[in-house]
Amino acid sequence: MLSNKSVVKPSDAATLDMKDEYWSLMSELLPVLQPLQIVTELLSAESTPVASLVYPLMWKLVSVDLADKADDIAAVKSVKGDLRRGINDRFKMTDQETANHPFVVATVLDPATKAIDAFPDQIKVQCCEVLRY
């Protein structure tokens, strides 16, 4: 649409037209972006998302969906690494203090989510220790 000369001025259309290499890169990044879209939709649904799903979804993203694969091209590895670091920084996934976070406590106590494998056992144990005191 951006390069359609009936919609955009011809001089602007030439600068907006994407090169084949960019289309190729976008198709390589699509499998990385799809899980992010799904998690975003789940956590920003019209109905209130369940607090006990936030951290398990983030752990699944980091450990499964954004894990490096042998056939990843350099750009995909770079994007995955940046996303993993961003999620880890924002959600403090491995910090000791994460066990005190209300969403983590909700995850550990919620019968529907406490058995989720994608959530690290060390955080579950720390959370239970916090709850005992």
C-alpha positions as a Markdown table, in Angstrom:
| # | Residue | x | y | z |
|---|---|---|---|---|
| 1 | Met | 0.0 | 0.0 | 0.0 |
| 2 | Leu | 2.8 | 2.4 | 0.9 |
| 3 | Ser | 4.3 | 2.0 | -2.6 |
| 4 | Asn | 1.0 | 2.2 | -4.4 |
| 5 | Lys | 1.4 | 5.3 | -6.7 |
| 6 | Ser | -2.3 | 5.9 | -6.8 |
| 7 | Val | -2.3 | 6.4 | -3.0 |
| 8 | Val | 1.2 | 7.8 | -2.3 |
| 9 | Lys | 3.1 | 10.4 | -4.4 |
| 10 | Pro | 5.6 | 8.7 | -6.7 |
| 11 | Ser | 8.6 | 10.4 | -5.0 |
| 12 | Asp | 7.5 | 9.1 | -1.6 |
| 13 | Ala | 6.6 | 5.7 | -2.9 |
| 14 | Ala | 10.1 | 5.0 | -4.0 |
| 15 | Thr | 11.5 | 5.7 | -0.5 |
| 16 | Leu | 8.7 | 3.6 | 1.2 |
| 17 | Asp | 9.1 | 0.6 | -1.1 |
| 18 | Met | 10.8 | -2.3 | 0.8 |
| 19 | Lys | 13.7 | -4.2 | -0.6 |
| 20 | Asp | 13.5 | -7.9 | -1.0 |
| 21 | Glu | 16.1 | -8.4 | 1.7 |
| 22 | Tyr | 13.9 | -6.6 | 4.2 |
| 23 | Trp | 10.9 | -8.8 | 3.3 |
| 24 | Ser | 13.2 | -11.8 | 3.8 |
| 25 | Leu | 14.3 | -10.5 | 7.2 |
| 26 | Met | 10.7 | -9.9 | 8.2 |
| 27 | Ser | 9.7 | -13.5 | 7.3 |
| 28 | Glu | 12.7 | -14.8 | 9.4 |
| 29 | Leu | 11.5 | -12.7 | 12.4 |
| 30 | Leu | 7.9 | -13.7 | 12.2 |
| 31 | Pro | 8.2 | -16.9 | 14.3 |
| 32 | Val | 9.9 | -14.7 | 17.0 |
| 33 | Leu | 7.2 | -12.1 | 17.0 |
| 34 | Gln | 4.2 | -14.4 | 16.9 |
| 35 | Pro | 4.6 | -15.7 | 20.5 |
| 36 | Leu | 5.0 | -12.1 | 21.7 |
| 37 | Gln | 1.8 | -11.2 | 19.9 |
| 38 | Ile | 0.0 | -14.1 | 21.6 |
| 39 | Val | 1.3 | -13.3 | 25.1 |
| 40 | Thr | 0.4 | -9.6 | 24.6 |
| 41 | Glu | -3.1 | -10.5 | 23.5 |
| 42 | Leu | -3.5 | -12.8 | 26.5 |
| 43 | Leu | -2.3 | -10.2 | 29.0 |
| 44 | Ser | -4.2 | -7.3 | 27.6 |
| 45 | Ala | -7.5 | -9.1 | 26.9 |
| 46 | Glu | -10.7 | -7.3 | 27.5 |
| 47 | Ser | -11.4 | -9.4 | 30.5 |
| 48 | Thr | -8.8 | -9.0 | 33.3 |
| 49 | Pro | -5.9 | -11.5 | 32.9 |
| 50 | Val | -5.2 | -13.8 | 35.7 |
| 51 | Ala | -2.2 | -12.5 | 37.8 |
| 52 | Ser | -0.9 | -16.1 | 38.2 |
| 53 | Leu | -0.3 | -16.4 | 34.5 |
| 54 | Val | 2.1 | -13.4 | 34.1 |
| 55 | Tyr | 5.3 | -14.9 | 35.3 |
| 56 | Pro | 4.7 | -18.4 | 33.8 |
| 57 | Leu | 4.0 | -16.8 | 30.4 |
| 58 | Met | 7.2 | -14.7 | 30.7 |
| 59 | Trp | 9.2 | -17.8 | 31.6 |
| 60 | Lys | 7.9 | -19.7 | 28.7 |
| 61 | Leu | 8.8 | -16.8 | 26.4 |
| 62 | Val | 12.3 | -16.7 | 27.7 |
| 63 | Ser | 13.0 | -20.4 | 28.0 |
| 64 | Val | 11.1 | -21.8 | 25.0 |
| 65 | Asp | 10.0 | -19.3 | 22.4 |
| 66 | Leu | 13.0 | -17.0 | 22.6 |
| 67 | Ala | 15.6 | -19.8 | 23.0 |
| 68 | Asp | 18.3 | -19.8 | 20.4 |
| 69 | Lys | 18.0 | -22.5 | 17.7 |
| 70 | Ala | 20.9 | -23.9 | 15.7 |
| 71 | Asp | 19.3 | -22.7 | 12.4 |
| 72 | Asp | 18.7 | -19.1 | 13.5 |
| 73 | Ile | 20.3 | -16.4 | 11.4 |
| 74 | Ala | 22.4 | -13.7 | 13.2 |
| 75 | Ala | 19.6 | -11.1 | 13.1 |
| 76 | Val | 17.1 | -13.5 | 14.7 |
| 77 | Lys | 19.7 | -14.5 | 17.4 |
| 78 | Ser | 20.3 | -10.8 | 18.1 |
| 79 | Val | 16.5 | -10.0 | 18.4 |
| 80 | Lys | 15.9 | -13.0 | 20.6 |
| 81 | Gly | 18.8 | -12.1 | 22.8 |
| 82 | Asp | 17.6 | -8.5 | 23.2 |
| 83 | Leu | 14.1 | -9.6 | 24.0 |
| 84 | Arg | 15.3 | -12.2 | 26.6 |
| 85 | Arg | 17.4 | -9.5 | 28.2 |
| 86 | Gly | 14.6 | -7.0 | 28.2 |
| 87 | Ile | 12.1 | -9.5 | 29.7 |
| 88 | Asn | 14.7 | -10.6 | 32.3 |
| 89 | Asp | 15.5 | -6.9 | 33.2 |
| 90 | Arg | 11.8 | -5.9 | 33.4 |
| 91 | Phe | 10.5 | -8.9 | 35.3 |
| 92 | Lys | 13.7 | -9.7 | 37.3 |
| 93 | Met | 13.2 | -13.3 | 36.5 |
| 94 | Thr | 16.1 | -14.7 | 38.5 |
| 95 | Asp | 16.4 | -12.2 | 41.3 |
| 96 | Gln | 15.8 | -13.5 | 44.9 |
| 97 | Glu | 13.3 | -10.7 | 45.4 |
| 98 | Thr | 11.1 | -12.1 | 42.6 |
| 99 | Ala | 9.7 | -14.6 | 45.1 |
| 100 | Asn | 8.1 | -11.7 | 47.0 |
| 101 | His | 6.3 | -10.4 | 44.0 |
| 102 | Pro | 2.5 | -10.7 | 44.3 |
| 103 | Phe | 2.2 | -12.3 | 40.8 |
| 104 | Val | 4.7 | -15.0 | 41.8 |
| 105 | Val | 2.9 | -15.7 | 45.0 |
| 106 | Ala | -0.3 | -15.9 | 43.1 |
| 107 | Thr | 1.3 | -18.4 | 40.7 |
| 108 | Val | 2.6 | -20.6 | 43.5 |
| 109 | Leu | -0.7 | -20.6 | 45.3 |
| 110 | Asp | -3.1 | -20.9 | 42.4 |
| 111 | Pro | -4.0 | -24.6 | 41.9 |
| 112 | Ala | -4.3 | -24.0 | 38.2 |
| 113 | Thr | -0.8 | -22.7 | 37.7 |
| 114 | Lys | 1.3 | -24.1 | 40.5 |
| 115 | Ala | 2.3 | -27.2 | 38.5 |
| 116 | Ile | 3.4 | -25.3 | 35.4 |
| 117 | Asp | 6.8 | -26.7 | 34.4 |
| 118 | Ala | 8.0 | -23.5 | 32.7 |
| 119 | Phe | 8.2 | -21.7 | 36.0 |
| 120 | Pro | 11.5 | -22.4 | 37.8 |
| 121 | Asp | 11.5 | -24.6 | 40.9 |
| 122 | Gln | 14.0 | -22.3 | 42.7 |
| 123 | Ile | 11.6 | -19.4 | 42.6 |
| 124 | Lys | 8.7 | -21.6 | 43.8 |
| 125 | Val | 10.8 | -22.9 | 46.8 |
| 126 | Gln | 11.9 | -19.3 | 47.7 |
| 127 | Cys | 8.3 | -18.1 | 47.5 |
| 128 | Cys | 7.1 | -20.9 | 49.8 |
| 129 | Glu | 9.9 | -20.0 | 52.2 |
| 130 | Val | 8.7 | -16.4 | 52.2 |
| 131 | Leu | 5.1 | -17.5 | 52.8 |
| 132 | Arg | 6.1 | -19.6 | 55.7 |
| 133 | Tyr | 7.5 | -16.6 | 57.6 |
